[in-house]
């Protein structure tokens, strides 16, 4: 493909950077479990992300939380009764089912799971689940023995077969004092699932390898050569790619970032460790190299701490193998994406790196700017591709937002 054949779909790239929940209509079902309080925080997160939220509470949920709590968050009185004359005069239960882009039931009790599995429609929530064409996701929460019971597991299999999305419960201490599976997932985990279900699956079926973070090259057992990379950009890209439907492997240097959901991979220390981990499997469709790999390592790393005099006299550096080049050789069919973090002549440097390393796309950013460089939550990126002479600039924004735009741009390639 010549550079004149391809043009960026600018609108799609910029829209991808907007909240995936903006103006989405989410029906939040709340059933009668002690984990009801987590639904309040989930509701707040959804609204903060721009979603329109309506709440349906079962009779059991009313024993734990007053409807006024959800009304204060959403600005709308929760729906409770199937045959509510005031509701039927306005938005009837069928209209409510048609209104929703997503029905999210959290927490979902064992009783409600059984009702859904049997297709019962004698309460409002059960009727809505039957009457909607929107995706339905449930987040079960119950006593660990109830979760393990054959009847619950049978209902779980039936719901999966019916196309219901399941967020399986976490393991841990429960309100009843038991320890085991059945604990409600945290609101942030639930929120991420809602985002993923409403994200266009532009990378569905693709396998993606991402490197992130710094590497550490040991001088001795105490000292090492490294850099200021936090790994955040790579972690955000891994989450965005997974949300877009890809199977993602993340190979990360030392980082304090939270590991992305639904992403496999491992932590490594040195550039050599990262190279070996990356080459342990081949056949990726997309490779994204965001890691700030140390260019050099000490030729010798002793098992004892070196004195100052030894440091002055004995440190000799050897160049590390180019990881993205090695991955390119091992995965010739893959689309390859690199990052060019530079303090000067950013675009010129990135264009040379794009050609030299045989990349399809490079993301150039100016790390001399402390507000968008290493250890910053924000970034500002220029997308440069071999397929077009146009440079697409992404304005300063949180790295999580930019990651969504980069994935959208990558999908266009």
N, C-alpha and C positions, 0 to 999 in steps of 0.2 A: 504494500500500500504506500503510495507516495504521500508526501506531506500535504498535497493539495486535495487529496481525496477525503480527508477526515476533518470534521469540525466538532468542537465540543458542544454538547447540549447544555448551555450555560444554565438555563432555567432548572433543569433536572438536578444539576450539581448543587445549585444554591438552595433549592427546595429541600434536598436531602439533609442539609445542615440545619433545617428548622426542626422544631420538636415533632417527633413522629406521632405524638398524641394531641397536637394542636387541633382543636375543634372536633376531635373524635368523641363519639357518644358512647359512654361506657355505663352499663347497668351493673351496679355492684350489689350482689346478693350476699346477705349476712345471715348466717344461721346460728343456732343457739349453742355456742361453745365459749369457754373461758377466753379463747383467743380473739373474741370479738373486739377487744380493745385495739388489736393490731389493725383491724379494718379501718379504724378512724385515721391512723397514720397513712395507710394505703390510700384512702380517699383524699387526704391532704396532698400527697405526692402526685396523684393523678390530676388534681385540679391545678396544682402549681405548674404542671407540664402543659397546661392548656386544654385539658380534656373537659368535656361536659359530663357530669356525673349525676346519675339518679340512683337512689338506693332502694332496694327491696329487702325488708326484714321479715323473717319468719316469726311466728308466735314465740318460739323458743328464744330467739335473739332479744326479744323485748324484756326477757328476764335478766339480761346482762347489761344492756345499754338502752338508754332512753332515746327515742327517735329525735328529740330536740338536738342531740349532739351532732347527728348527721345533717340535720336541717341547718344548723349553724355553719357547717362547712360548705354545703352545696347550695344553700339558698332555696332548697326545695324540700317539702315534707316527704319523708320516706313513705313508700307504698308498703302496705302490710296485708290488706285483705283482698281476696280474689274478687268477691262481689261487694265492692265498695261503691255505693251509689254516687258519691261525689267524684270518685276517680273515673267511673264509667261515663259520667257526664262530660268529663274533660278528655283525658288520655286514657282510653280503655286498655285492658290488659293486652289485647291484640295489637293495638297501636303502639303500646310500650315495647312489645316484642319487635315490631317493625322499626322502631326508633333506634334501637341499639346497633352500634357497630361491633360491640363486644359485650358478652355477658361474662362477668367475673365473679365467681362465688368463693368468698373467703371470710371466715373459715367455713368449710363444708363438713358437717358432722357425718358420722356413720349412718345415722337415720336418713339424712338428706341424700347421701350417696345411694342408699337403697331405693329411695323414692325415684331418683333420676334413672337408675338402672332399670326399674320396673316401668318407667314411663307414666308414673302417676301424675294426674293433673288436678288434684283436689285442693291445692293451695296455689297462691299467686306465683311463687318462684318456679314450681314444677310446670305450671302452665306456660310460663314465659320460655322456659328451656325447650319445650315441645313446639312452641309457636314461632320461634325465631329461626332465621336463616344465617344469623351472625355466628361467628366462632364462640364456643362456650369453653371456658376454662374453670376448673375447680381446684381449690387448694385444701385438701383434707387436713383435718386436725382432730385428734382424738387420743384416748388412752392407748398405750402401746399394745396391750393385749387385744383391744378392739380392732386396731389396725391389722394385726396379724391374723385375726380370725378368718377361717376359710370363707365365710359368707361375705365379709368385706372385700377380700381378695377376689372373690368371684364377681362381685359388683364392679370392682375396679377393672377387671378384664372386659366386662360387658361395656362399660363406659368408654374404654379405649377403642373397642370395636365399633362403637357408635360414633366415633370421631370426636369425643370430648377430650380436650387437652387437660392433662393431669400434672399438677405441680406436687410431686410427692413430698410428704412431710419430712422434717429434719429429725435427727436423733438428739436426745438430750434429756435433761431433767424436766418432768412434767408437773403440773399444778397438783396432781394427786399424789405426788411423791415417787411415782415410778420413773424409771429411766429407760429410754429406748426410742424406737421410731414412732412417730405420731405427733411430735411437737410441731406447732405451726411455724412455717417459714417466716423470716423477718420481712417487714413491709418493703424494704428496698429490694429484696429478692423477688417478691411478688410484682413489684413495680417494673422491674427489668423484664419479667415475663410478659407483662402487658405490652410493653414497648416492642418486644420481639414479635409478638403475634400481629401487630399492626404495622410492621416494617415490610416494605416491598422486598420480596425474596429474589433480589437481582443476582445473587451468587448461589442460588440453590443448586446443589449437586456438585459444587466446586470444592476442591481441596486447597487450603491456603496455609503456607508456612510463613510465620512472622518472627523476626528476631527483634529483641528489645533490650533496653538498658545498657549499662556499661559492662566492660569486662575488667577483671583485676588480674594483673600480671605480677606474680610474686617475686619480690627481690630477696626476701628471706621470710621466716615464719611470721614476722611482725609487719613488714612494709610491703607495699605493692604500688604499681603504676596503674592509674585509672583516670577517670574524668568525672564531670559533674552530671552526667545524664541520669535522670530519674527513672526513665523507662515509660513514663506516662503516655507519650504519643503512641508507642507500640501497643501498650495495653488497651488504649482506646480504639485503635485500629482492629485489634483482635476481637474486642467486643462488638464493634460495628460490623465486622465481617461475619461473625457468628449470628448476629441478629439478622443479617441479610441472607441467611440460609446456608452459609459455607460450613464445611468441616475444618476447623482451625486448629493448628498446632503452633503453640507459642514457645519459643526457646528464649529464656530471659536470663540476663545477667543479674547481679544482686540488685534488688529493688524493694521498696517498701509499698509499692502500689498493690491494691487489692486484685487478686487473680480474677480475670474475667470469667463470667458464667458460661457454661457449655463449651469451654475451651480446654483442650488437653495440652500437655507439654511438660516442661521441666525447667528448673533453675540450673544454671551453670556458673562457673567462676571465670575461667580464663578464655581467651580467644580460641585456643586449641580445643577446650571443652565444648565451646559453642559450635565450632566447626564439626567435630565428631558427632555431636547430637543432631545437627542439621543434616548430615550426610547418612545418618542411620536409616533413613527412609527416602525414597525418591518417588517421582511420579506426580509431584504437586502441579496443580493448574496455575497457581499464582504464588509468587515469592515476594515478600515485602521485607526489605532490610532496613529496619529503623534503629538497630543496635549501634551504639557508639563504640565500635570495636577498637581496642588499643592497636595502634599501628605497629608498635614494637614491644618486645618483651626482653627481659634480661636473659642473656645467653646461659647463665647458670644461676640457679636458685638454691642457696644452701639450706641445710636443716637447722642451722644455728643463726641467731641474730648477729648481723655483721656490725663491727665497730665503725665509727666515722671514718677512720683511716682506710678500713677495708672497702667502704663504700666508694671513697674517692678513687681507689686504685683498681677495683675489681669489676665495677659494673660495665659490661659490654652489652650492647643492644643488638638484637637480630629482628628482622622484619617478620611480622605474622603473615600467614597466608591470607589472601583476599577471600573472605567468606562468600560474598555475593558472586564473585567470579567462579569460585568452586561450585556453588549451587547452580549457577548458570550452565556449567559443563555437565553437571549431573542431571539437570532437568531442562534439556534443550527446548522442550515444547512449552515451557512455562512462560507466562507473562511476568516480567521482572520489574520490581519497583524499588528504587533506592531513595535515600535522603542525602541531601548535601547541606550540612550545617557549616556555615562559614561566617567569618567576621568581616570580610571585605570582598568586593567583586563577586557577590553572591551568584548572580545569574550567569556570568561568564564561567565561573568555576563549575556550576552545576551542569551547564551545557557540555563542557569538556568531559565531565565525569559520566554523563549520560551516554556519550559515544564510546568512551574508553572502556566502560564496563559492560557495554552491550545491553543497556537497560531499555525497557519500553516506556518507562515513566520515571521522572525524578521529582522529588518534592524539595524545593530549595527554601531554606530559612536562615535568617540572620541571627546568629547566636550572640552577637555582640550587644544586642538589645536585651537588657536584663528582664524586660517585661514580657518577652516572648522566647527567651532562650532556655537553656537547661534549668530544670527545677521550677519552671513557671507553669501554672495551670493553663496558660494561653499560648497561642502561636499565631504566626502569620506566614502563609505559604504561597509559593509560586509553583504551579504545575507545568512541567516542561516535558513534552513527549516527542519521540522520533517521528510520530505519525502526523504531526502538524507543526507549523512554524509559530502558531499562536501560543502565547504564554498566558495561562489562566491564573489570575491572582485571587487568592482567598484572603479576605480581610481578617484582621485580628479578631480572634474568637477563642472560646474554650477548646482545648484539644479534643474533647469528646465530640464537639460539634464539627470541627474540621475533619475528624476521622470519618464521619458519616458522608461528608462531601467528597472526600478522597475515594471512599468505597464506591460512591455513585460514579465518579469519574473513571475509576478502574473498570467498572462494569461496562462502560461505553467502549473500552478498548477490546 
